[in-house]
Each structure stands twice: as structure tokens, then as C-alpha cells.
Amino acid sequence: MKTRVLPISPASIQEACHILRQGDLVAFPTETVYGLGALGLLPSAVQKIFEAKGRPSTDPLILHMSSTDLAQARANGVISDPIPQESQLLAKTFWPGPLTLILPRGTKVPHEVTAGLETVAVRCPSHLGAQQLLAAIGAPLAAPSANRFGRISPTDASAVLQELDGKIPLILDGGSCLNGIESTVVSFPQNQPTILRPGVITAQAISQLLGNECRISCHTQPQGTPASSPGMLASHYAPRSPLYSCQEPIKTFLPNFQHILFFSSQESKPDHAHILSPNQRPEEAAQNLYRLLRIADAQSPQAILIDPIPPSDLAPALQDRIFRASTGSAIWQGGSWTLQARDKT
């Protein structure tokens, strides 16, 4: 199979819809990362996502919808009662946008989407290309990140091609993703808003809106058991080269290593050092994280070292992605880094 890359246009959207209606896969941009889409209510199409990615069936998918109306999703059999009142306010406020809600599964949602759970993850993306595709197809699309399972999520079409060339028929090119990391995932156990995967919609923003504390619960899911949310496995978003999270800022650049700094005041830096945020903005760091991990990984270094993430409302999301992508931590001792592996079982 030859994978085509087409810029988003009325003609390419029409072609994408034709492929999807045949039960095949199309990669498309969202404001977070590129997604690998299939008709979300067609089990045979959903199964192709798992095959193309090498993704375990215990890792649930997110259904992407064209409408922000939860009542419409209920009428269409995507979600069912009881719908937490807080979820309706969150959808009204943050949709379209990078927020995923965990809600009761509707009768039309196949178990392949939910890893057999009675809840389903849903969101309405804000990227214009994604909106155009969803409106044209007229059905929800199941769409995890468009990469091989466990690897770095793609934030542009070239990264998707690098990951899935020959495995899918079409990639819709909508440019670079605005946010650069996956959506915030919110669940409501015992009616308590809880973030299962942090993102650019922060716990502070949700708490302020609801007038109720939103907790962050980013535990790791044991291998082989159904995860309650995408992105909860201990190893995820990872480069092929071992990644180590430094416990203090990187000041010395070692040969055979790639270095990712949060910020640097130095006017010049070596080629094997990369800056997450030249303007010291967490949002900019999120936009650049996966892109720079991919650039560093392409050099096949002995290891990739990454700076600690400074405190901010967005820090939990960045720290979560780095933790799951990392092999372990790096401690500066005696004029060199001591690399310590972490247990990912």
C-alpha cells in the first residue's frame, strides 16, 4: 500500500470520506496531535486501528464528534444516561477543544472502542480540518494518535508518514498541531471531576469553572488490563533512544548525547542541544516537546537528556508525558550524569 499525503481541501476531504466509508483508515490533524481515524461505530474498521498501530485491545480509544451537544450524542447512541451535570458545563465551555470526557457508553458504541468498559471517551476537536472531516463523514471517528503504539505522537503530517507509511492509505495534511500534546481527559468517579490524563485544559481552569476541586489522578495501568483512559500505560510517547529526565537543569553538553533544555540564555548552543521554549512559555514547550524528541531521536544518540519542567499550571501535563516517555532519571554527580532506570512494570 502506498500512503498518500494530501493537503486539506474539499477534494481531499471527499476522498477521505470515501476511504473511511469503505472501512479503512485516514490520518488527520487535530489541535492536539494527528489522529488515526476510522468509523467509530463500525467494529471492523476500529479493529484496523489496533492492527496498524500495534496497539493492545486493552487500551481504549477516543470518539471524535462534530457536535458539542451531549444531548445529540446521547440521541445518536454514543453516550447514555446518567450524564454528570458537570460534563455538560465542561463541554459547553471547552468544546470544540482539547478536552476529552469519560461518560457512560451508548448502545451503538462497539466494545472494541472502549476496551470492553461501560464508559466511552468522547471529544469535539477544534482544528478546522478535523471539523470539516467530521461534518462531511457525519459519524464519530475513533482516533488515537497516528503513530506506532508507544512511540512519539506525531504533530505534523511528515511525522505520521514516518510512523505509518505503507500501513494506511491517506494522510490529510493540516499543518503543525497548535497544542502539541494530547487532550485533557476528565472522568467523574462519585461525581468528583478527576483528570486521568493532564493536558492544556488544566485542573485549575476546570476547578474554577465548576466551583469544585478537580483532582489529578495519573496512575499507571498494569499491562494486560483495560485502561480507564487512553494514555495511562507506564510506557508511552517514547523515543527509540533512552530518554532520561534530569533532576537539575542541563549545563554541560556531553558527546554522544542529545540534550533538550526548557530554556537557555546562551546565545549559542551546540547542535545536539534543543530548546523547548525560547520564550519560557509552558504552552510553547508543549508545542515543541514531541517535535524535539523526534529530532533528537533521529540522531540515534546514546541517550536523550531533558531538563526538569518548571512549575506552572501546564507542568503536570508536560511532566506526565516525559515520565511515561522516559527510561529513568539523571542525577548530576561528580562532574557527570548518573543514569537511573525506573521500574515500568
C-alpha positions as a Markdown table, in Angstrom:
| # | Residue | x | y | z |
|---|---|---|---|---|
| 1 | Met | 0.0 | 0.0 | 0.0 |
| 2 | Lys | 1.3 | 3.4 | -0.9 |
| 3 | Thr | 0.4 | 6.1 | 1.6 |
| 4 | Arg | -0.6 | 9.4 | 0.1 |
| 5 | Val | -0.3 | 12.8 | 1.8 |
| 6 | Leu | -2.8 | 15.4 | 0.6 |
| 7 | Pro | -3.3 | 19.0 | 1.9 |
| 8 | Ile | -6.8 | 19.5 | 3.3 |
| 9 | Ser | -9.2 | 20.7 | 0.7 |
| 10 | Pro | -12.8 | 19.9 | -0.3 |
| 11 | Ala | -11.5 | 17.2 | -2.7 |
| 12 | Ser | -9.2 | 15.6 | -0.2 |
| 13 | Ile | -12.0 | 15.6 | 2.5 |
| 14 | Gln | -14.2 | 13.9 | 0.0 |
| 15 | Glu | -11.5 | 11.3 | -0.8 |
| 16 | Ala | -11.0 | 10.7 | 3.0 |
| 17 | Cys | -14.7 | 10.1 | 3.5 |
| 18 | His | -14.7 | 7.6 | 0.6 |
| 19 | Ile | -11.9 | 5.7 | 2.3 |
| 20 | Leu | -13.5 | 5.8 | 5.7 |
| 21 | Arg | -16.8 | 4.6 | 4.4 |
| 22 | Gln | -15.0 | 1.6 | 2.9 |
| 23 | Gly | -13.9 | 0.7 | 6.4 |
| 24 | Asp | -10.3 | 1.9 | 6.0 |
| 25 | Leu | -8.1 | 4.4 | 7.9 |
| 26 | Val | -7.3 | 8.1 | 7.4 |
| 27 | Ala | -4.8 | 10.1 | 9.5 |
| 28 | Phe | -6.0 | 13.7 | 10.1 |
| 29 | Pro | -4.9 | 16.7 | 12.2 |
| 30 | Thr | -6.4 | 17.9 | 15.4 |
| 31 | Glu | -5.3 | 20.8 | 17.6 |
| 32 | Thr | -3.5 | 18.3 | 19.9 |
| 33 | Val | -1.8 | 15.7 | 17.7 |
| 34 | Tyr | -2.6 | 13.9 | 14.5 |
| 35 | Gly | -5.2 | 11.2 | 14.9 |
| 36 | Leu | -5.6 | 7.8 | 13.1 |
| 37 | Gly | -9.3 | 7.8 | 12.2 |
| 38 | Ala | -11.8 | 5.1 | 11.5 |
| 39 | Leu | -15.6 | 4.9 | 11.6 |
| 40 | Gly | -16.1 | 4.7 | 15.4 |
| 41 | Leu | -19.3 | 2.7 | 15.3 |
| 42 | Leu | -18.0 | 0.1 | 12.9 |
| 43 | Pro | -16.1 | -2.7 | 14.7 |
| 44 | Ser | -14.2 | -4.0 | 11.7 |
| 45 | Ala | -12.9 | -0.5 | 10.9 |
| 46 | Val | -11.9 | 0.1 | 14.6 |
| 47 | Gln | -10.0 | -3.1 | 14.6 |
| 48 | Lys | -7.8 | -1.8 | 11.8 |
| 49 | Ile | -6.6 | 0.9 | 14.1 |
| 50 | Phe | -5.2 | -1.6 | 16.5 |
| 51 | Glu | -3.6 | -3.6 | 13.7 |
| 52 | Ala | -2.0 | -0.5 | 12.1 |
| 53 | Lys | -0.6 | 0.8 | 15.4 |
| 54 | Gly | 0.2 | -2.5 | 17.0 |
| 55 | Arg | -2.0 | -1.2 | 19.9 |
| 56 | Pro | -3.3 | -3.6 | 22.5 |
| 57 | Ser | -7.0 | -4.1 | 22.7 |
| 58 | Thr | -7.0 | -3.2 | 26.4 |
| 59 | Asp | -6.2 | 0.5 | 25.5 |
| 60 | Pro | -9.4 | 2.3 | 24.8 |
| 61 | Leu | -9.9 | 4.9 | 22.0 |
| 62 | Ile | -11.5 | 8.4 | 21.9 |
| 63 | Leu | -14.5 | 9.0 | 19.7 |
| 64 | His | -14.2 | 12.4 | 17.9 |
| 65 | Met | -17.6 | 14.1 | 17.3 |
| 66 | Ser | -18.6 | 17.1 | 15.1 |
| 67 | Ser | -21.1 | 18.4 | 17.6 |
| 68 | Thr | -20.6 | 19.9 | 21.1 |
| 69 | Asp | -24.1 | 18.9 | 22.1 |
| 70 | Leu | -24.1 | 16.0 | 24.6 |
| 71 | Ala | -27.8 | 15.6 | 24.1 |
| 72 | Gln | -27.2 | 14.9 | 20.4 |
| 73 | Ala | -24.5 | 12.3 | 21.3 |
| 74 | Arg | -27.0 | 10.6 | 23.6 |
| 75 | Ala | -29.7 | 10.6 | 20.9 |
| 76 | Asn | -27.2 | 9.1 | 18.5 |
| 77 | Gly | -26.3 | 6.3 | 20.8 |
| 78 | Val | -22.7 | 7.5 | 21.5 |
| 79 | Ile | -23.3 | 8.1 | 25.3 |
| 80 | Ser | -26.1 | 7.2 | 27.7 |
| 81 | Asp | -27.5 | 8.3 | 31.0 |
| 82 | Pro | -26.6 | 9.2 | 33.6 |
| 83 | Ile | -24.6 | 12.1 | 32.2 |
| 84 | Pro | -22.9 | 14.1 | 35.0 |
| 85 | Gln | -24.1 | 17.7 | 35.2 |
| 86 | Glu | -20.5 | 18.9 | 35.3 |
| 87 | Ser | -19.7 | 17.3 | 32.0 |
| 88 | Gln | -22.4 | 19.4 | 30.2 |
| 89 | Leu | -20.8 | 22.6 | 31.5 |
| 90 | Leu | -17.3 | 21.4 | 30.6 |
| 91 | Ala | -18.5 | 20.5 | 27.0 |
| 92 | Lys | -20.3 | 23.9 | 26.7 |
| 93 | Thr | -17.2 | 25.8 | 27.8 |
| 94 | Phe | -14.2 | 23.9 | 26.3 |
| 95 | Trp | -15.7 | 22.3 | 23.2 |
| 96 | Pro | -14.6 | 22.4 | 20.5 |
| 97 | Gly | -11.2 | 22.0 | 22.1 |
| 98 | Pro | -8.6 | 19.7 | 23.7 |
| 99 | Leu | -10.9 | 18.2 | 26.3 |
| 100 | Thr | -12.0 | 14.5 | 26.5 |
| 101 | Leu | -14.8 | 13.4 | 28.7 |
| 102 | Ile | -15.3 | 9.9 | 30.1 |
| 103 | Leu | -19.0 | 9.1 | 30.0 |
| 104 | Pro | -21.4 | 6.2 | 30.1 |
| 105 | Arg | -21.2 | 4.2 | 26.8 |
| 106 | Gly | -24.1 | 4.5 | 24.4 |
| 107 | Thr | -25.7 | 1.4 | 22.9 |
| 108 | Lys | -24.2 | 1.9 | 19.4 |
| 109 | Val | -20.5 | 2.1 | 20.6 |
| 110 | Pro | -18.7 | -1.2 | 20.0 |
| 111 | His | -16.7 | -2.7 | 22.8 |
| 112 | Glu | -13.6 | -2.5 | 20.5 |
| 113 | Val | -13.6 | 1.3 | 21.2 |
| 114 | Thr | -14.0 | 1.0 | 24.9 |
| 115 | Ala | -11.7 | -1.9 | 25.7 |
| 116 | Gly | -14.9 | -3.7 | 27.0 |
| 117 | Leu | -15.6 | -1.0 | 29.5 |
| 118 | Glu | -19.1 | 0.6 | 30.0 |
| 119 | Thr | -17.6 | 4.0 | 29.6 |
| 120 | Val | -16.6 | 5.8 | 26.4 |
| 121 | Ala | -14.1 | 8.7 | 25.9 |
| 122 | Val | -15.5 | 11.5 | 23.7 |
| 123 | Arg | -14.4 | 14.9 | 22.5 |
| 124 | Cys | -15.1 | 17.5 | 19.8 |
| 125 | Pro | -11.8 | 18.8 | 18.3 |
| 126 | Ser | -11.3 | 22.4 | 17.3 |
| 127 | His | -8.9 | 22.0 | 14.4 |
| 128 | Leu | -10.8 | 23.3 | 11.3 |
| 129 | Gly | -9.6 | 20.3 | 9.2 |
| 130 | Ala | -10.9 | 17.9 | 11.8 |
| 131 | Gln | -14.2 | 19.7 | 12.0 |
| 132 | Gln | -14.6 | 19.6 | 8.2 |
| 133 | Leu | -13.9 | 15.9 | 8.1 |
| 134 | Leu | -16.2 | 15.1 | 10.9 |
| 135 | Ala | -19.0 | 17.2 | 9.4 |
| 136 | Ala | -18.5 | 15.6 | 6.0 |
| 137 | Ile | -18.5 | 12.0 | 7.3 |
| 138 | Gly | -21.5 | 12.6 | 9.5 |
| 139 | Ala | -20.4 | 10.0 | 12.1 |
| 140 | Pro | -18.0 | 9.8 | 15.1 |
| 141 | Leu | -14.4 | 8.8 | 14.3 |
| 142 | Ala | -12.4 | 6.7 | 16.7 |
| 143 | Ala | -8.9 | 8.2 | 16.5 |
| 144 | Pro | -5.9 | 7.6 | 18.7 |
| 145 | Ser | -2.6 | 9.3 | 17.9 |
| 146 | Ala | -1.4 | 8.4 | 14.4 |
| 147 | Asn | 1.8 | 6.6 | 15.3 |
| 148 | Arg | 3.0 | 3.1 | 16.2 |
| 149 | Phe | 1.9 | 2.1 | 19.6 |
| 150 | Gly | 4.0 | 3.6 | 22.5 |
| 151 | Arg | 6.1 | 5.9 | 20.2 |
| 152 | Ile | 6.3 | 9.6 | 20.0 |
| 153 | Ser | 2.9 | 11.2 | 19.0 |
| 154 | Pro | 3.0 | 13.0 | 15.6 |
| 155 | Thr | 2.4 | 16.7 | 15.4 |
| 156 | Asp | 2.7 | 17.1 | 11.6 |
| 157 | Ala | 2.0 | 15.1 | 8.5 |
| 158 | Ser | 5.6 | 14.2 | 7.9 |
| 159 | Ala | 5.8 | 12.5 | 11.4 |
| 160 | Val | 2.7 | 10.5 | 10.6 |
| 161 | Leu | 4.3 | 9.3 | 7.3 |
| 162 | Gln | 7.5 | 8.4 | 9.2 |
| 163 | Glu | 5.4 | 6.2 | 11.6 |
| 164 | Leu | 2.7 | 4.7 | 9.3 |
| 165 | Asp | 4.0 | 4.8 | 5.7 |
| 166 | Gly | 2.6 | 1.8 | 3.8 |
| 167 | Lys | 0.1 | 0.9 | 6.6 |
| 168 | Ile | -2.6 | 3.4 | 5.8 |
| 169 | Pro | -3.9 | 4.8 | 2.5 |
| 170 | Leu | -4.2 | 8.6 | 3.3 |
| 171 | Ile | -2.9 | 11.3 | 5.5 |
| 172 | Leu | -4.6 | 14.7 | 5.5 |
| 173 | Asp | -2.1 | 17.4 | 5.9 |
| 174 | Gly | -3.3 | 20.3 | 8.1 |
| 175 | Gly | 0.0 | 21.7 | 9.2 |
| 176 | Ser | 1.5 | 21.6 | 12.6 |
| 177 | Cys | -0.7 | 21.0 | 15.6 |
| 178 | Leu | -1.4 | 24.0 | 17.8 |
| 179 | Asn | -1.2 | 22.4 | 21.3 |
| 180 | Gly | 1.3 | 19.6 | 20.6 |
| 181 | Ile | 0.2 | 17.2 | 23.4 |
| 182 | Glu | -2.9 | 15.1 | 23.8 |
| 183 | Ser | -6.2 | 16.3 | 25.2 |
| 184 | Thr | -7.0 | 16.5 | 28.9 |
| 185 | Val | -9.1 | 13.5 | 29.9 |
| 186 | Val | -11.7 | 14.0 | 32.7 |
| 187 | Ser | -13.7 | 11.4 | 34.5 |
| 188 | Phe | -16.4 | 11.7 | 37.2 |
| 189 | Pro | -16.0 | 8.9 | 39.8 |
| 190 | Gln | -18.5 | 9.5 | 42.6 |
| 191 | Asn | -19.4 | 12.8 | 40.8 |
| 192 | Gln | -15.8 | 14.1 | 41.6 |
| 193 | Pro | -14.2 | 15.7 | 38.5 |
| 194 | Thr | -10.9 | 13.9 | 38.1 |
| 195 | Ile | -8.2 | 14.3 | 35.4 |
| 196 | Leu | -6.9 | 11.0 | 34.2 |
| 197 | Arg | -4.6 | 12.5 | 31.6 |
| 198 | Pro | -3.5 | 16.1 | 32.0 |
| 199 | Gly | -3.4 | 18.5 | 29.0 |
| 200 | Val | -3.7 | 22.1 | 28.1 |
| 201 | Ile | -7.1 | 22.4 | 29.8 |
| 202 | Thr | -5.7 | 22.5 | 33.3 |
| 203 | Ala | -7.1 | 21.3 | 36.7 |
| 204 | Gln | -7.1 | 25.0 | 37.8 |
| 205 | Ala | -9.3 | 26.0 | 34.9 |
| 206 | Ile | -11.7 | 23.2 | 35.5 |
| 207 | Ser | -11.9 | 23.8 | 39.2 |
| 208 | Gln | -12.6 | 27.5 | 38.7 |
| 209 | Leu | -15.4 | 26.7 | 36.2 |
| 210 | Leu | -17.1 | 24.1 | 38.3 |
| 211 | Gly | -16.6 | 25.6 | 41.7 |
| 212 | Asn | -15.4 | 22.2 | 42.7 |
| 213 | Glu | -11.8 | 20.9 | 43.1 |
| 214 | Cys | -10.7 | 18.9 | 40.1 |
| 215 | Arg | -8.2 | 16.3 | 41.1 |
| 216 | Ile | -5.3 | 14.9 | 39.0 |
| 217 | Ser | -5.0 | 11.1 | 39.2 |
| 218 | Cys | -2.4 | 10.0 | 36.7 |
| 219 | His | -1.8 | 6.5 | 37.8 |
| 220 | Thr | -0.3 | 3.9 | 35.5 |
| 221 | Gln | -2.3 | 0.9 | 34.3 |
| 222 | Pro | -0.9 | -2.6 | 34.6 |
| 223 | Gln | -0.2 | -4.3 | 31.3 |
| 224 | Gly | -3.0 | -6.5 | 30.0 |
| 225 | Thr | -5.8 | -4.9 | 32.0 |
| 226 | Pro | -8.3 | -2.5 | 30.4 |
| 227 | Ala | -7.3 | 1.1 | 31.0 |
| 228 | Ser | -10.0 | 3.6 | 32.1 |
| 229 | Ser | -8.5 | 6.2 | 29.8 |
| 230 | Pro | -6.1 | 6.4 | 26.9 |
| 231 | Gly | -2.5 | 7.4 | 27.8 |
| 232 | Met | -2.4 | 5.6 | 31.1 |
| 233 | Leu | 0.2 | 2.9 | 30.4 |
| 234 | Ala | 3.6 | 3.2 | 32.1 |
| 235 | Ser | 5.5 | 3.4 | 28.9 |
| 236 | His | 4.1 | 5.7 | 26.2 |
| 237 | Tyr | 5.1 | 8.6 | 23.9 |
| 238 | Ala | 8.6 | 7.2 | 23.9 |
| 239 | Pro | 11.6 | 7.7 | 21.5 |
| 240 | Arg | 13.6 | 4.7 | 20.5 |
| 241 | Ser | 16.7 | 6.1 | 22.2 |
| 242 | Pro | 16.6 | 6.0 | 26.0 |
| 243 | Leu | 15.2 | 9.2 | 27.5 |
| 244 | Tyr | 16.3 | 10.4 | 31.0 |
| 245 | Ser | 14.6 | 13.2 | 32.9 |
| 246 | Cys | 17.2 | 15.3 | 34.6 |
| 247 | Gln | 16.8 | 16.4 | 38.2 |
| 248 | Glu | 18.5 | 19.7 | 37.7 |
| 249 | Pro | 19.0 | 21.9 | 34.6 |
| 250 | Ile | 21.5 | 20.8 | 32.0 |
| 251 | Lys | 24.6 | 22.9 | 31.9 |
| 252 | Thr | 27.1 | 20.6 | 30.3 |
| 253 | Phe | 26.6 | 19.1 | 26.9 |
| 254 | Leu | 28.1 | 15.6 | 26.6 |
| 255 | Pro | 29.2 | 13.9 | 23.4 |
| 256 | Asn | 27.0 | 11.1 | 22.1 |
| 257 | Phe | 24.0 | 12.5 | 24.0 |
| 258 | Gln | 21.2 | 14.7 | 22.8 |
| 259 | His | 20.0 | 17.4 | 25.2 |
| 260 | Ile | 16.6 | 19.1 | 25.4 |
| 261 | Leu | 16.5 | 22.3 | 27.5 |
| 262 | Phe | 13.4 | 24.0 | 28.8 |
| 263 | Phe | 15.2 | 27.4 | 28.2 |
| 264 | Ser | 18.7 | 28.7 | 27.6 |
| 265 | Ser | 20.1 | 32.2 | 28.0 |
| 266 | Gln | 23.1 | 31.3 | 26.0 |
| 267 | Glu | 23.3 | 33.0 | 22.6 |
| 268 | Ser | 24.8 | 29.9 | 21.0 |
| 269 | Lys | 24.4 | 26.2 | 21.7 |
| 270 | Pro | 25.8 | 23.0 | 20.2 |
| 271 | Asp | 23.9 | 21.2 | 17.5 |
| 272 | His | 23.0 | 18.4 | 20.0 |
| 273 | Ala | 21.1 | 20.8 | 22.3 |
| 274 | His | 17.4 | 21.8 | 21.6 |
| 275 | Ile | 15.3 | 24.4 | 23.3 |
| 276 | Leu | 11.7 | 23.6 | 24.3 |
| 277 | Ser | 10.7 | 27.2 | 24.9 |
| 278 | Pro | 12.9 | 30.1 | 23.8 |
| 279 | Asn | 10.3 | 32.5 | 25.3 |
| 280 | Gln | 10.0 | 30.5 | 28.6 |
| 281 | Arg | 6.3 | 29.7 | 28.0 |
| 282 | Pro | 4.9 | 26.3 | 29.0 |
| 283 | Glu | 2.5 | 26.4 | 26.0 |
| 284 | Glu | 5.4 | 26.8 | 23.7 |
| 285 | Ala | 7.2 | 23.9 | 25.4 |
| 286 | Ala | 4.1 | 21.7 | 24.9 |
| 287 | Gln | 4.0 | 22.6 | 21.2 |
| 288 | Asn | 7.7 | 21.7 | 20.7 |
| 289 | Leu | 8.0 | 18.6 | 23.0 |
| 290 | Tyr | 7.2 | 15.8 | 20.6 |
| 291 | Arg | 8.8 | 17.5 | 17.6 |
| 292 | Leu | 12.1 | 17.9 | 19.5 |
| 293 | Leu | 12.0 | 14.4 | 20.9 |
| 294 | Arg | 11.7 | 13.2 | 17.3 |
| 295 | Ile | 14.6 | 15.3 | 16.1 |
| 296 | Ala | 16.8 | 14.2 | 19.0 |
| 297 | Asp | 15.8 | 10.5 | 18.5 |
| 298 | Ala | 16.7 | 10.7 | 14.8 |
| 299 | Gln | 20.4 | 11.2 | 15.7 |
| 300 | Ser | 20.4 | 7.7 | 17.4 |
| 301 | Pro | 22.2 | 9.1 | 20.5 |
| 302 | Gln | 23.4 | 7.0 | 23.4 |
| 303 | Ala | 20.7 | 8.8 | 25.4 |
| 304 | Ile | 18.5 | 11.9 | 25.4 |
| 305 | Leu | 18.6 | 14.1 | 28.4 |
| 306 | Ile | 15.7 | 16.5 | 29.2 |
| 307 | Asp | 15.6 | 19.4 | 31.6 |
| 308 | Pro | 13.2 | 19.4 | 34.6 |
| 309 | Ile | 9.9 | 21.2 | 33.8 |
| 310 | Pro | 9.5 | 24.4 | 36.0 |
| 311 | Pro | 6.3 | 24.8 | 37.9 |
| 312 | Ser | 3.2 | 26.1 | 36.0 |
| 313 | Asp | -0.4 | 25.1 | 35.5 |
| 314 | Leu | 0.7 | 23.2 | 32.5 |
| 315 | Ala | 3.6 | 21.5 | 34.2 |
| 316 | Pro | 1.6 | 18.3 | 35.2 |
| 317 | Ala | 0.8 | 17.6 | 31.5 |
| 318 | Leu | 4.4 | 18.0 | 30.4 |
| 319 | Gln | 5.8 | 16.0 | 33.3 |
| 320 | Asp | 3.3 | 13.3 | 32.7 |
| 321 | Arg | 4.3 | 12.9 | 29.0 |
| 322 | Ile | 8.0 | 13.0 | 29.9 |
| 323 | Phe | 7.6 | 10.5 | 32.7 |
| 324 | Arg | 5.9 | 8.0 | 30.5 |
| 325 | Ala | 8.3 | 8.5 | 27.7 |
| 326 | Ser | 11.4 | 8.2 | 29.9 |
| 327 | Thr | 13.6 | 5.3 | 30.7 |
| 328 | Gly | 14.5 | 6.8 | 34.0 |
| 329 | Ser | 16.1 | 9.8 | 35.7 |
| 330 | Ala | 19.5 | 11.5 | 35.5 |
| 331 | Ile | 21.4 | 12.9 | 38.6 |
| 332 | Trp | 24.4 | 15.1 | 38.3 |
| 333 | Gln | 27.1 | 13.6 | 40.5 |
| 334 | Gly | 30.9 | 14.1 | 40.5 |
| 335 | Gly | 31.0 | 16.0 | 37.2 |
| 336 | Ser | 28.9 | 13.6 | 35.2 |
| 337 | Trp | 25.3 | 12.3 | 34.9 |
| 338 | Thr | 24.3 | 9.1 | 36.8 |
| 339 | Leu | 21.5 | 7.4 | 34.8 |
| 340 | Gln | 19.0 | 5.5 | 36.9 |
| 341 | Ala | 16.4 | 3.3 | 35.2 |
| 342 | Arg | 12.9 | 3.2 | 36.6 |
| 343 | Asp | 10.6 | 0.2 | 37.0 |
| 344 | Lys | 7.9 | 0.2 | 34.3 |
| 345 | Thr | 6.1 | -2.9 | 35.5 |
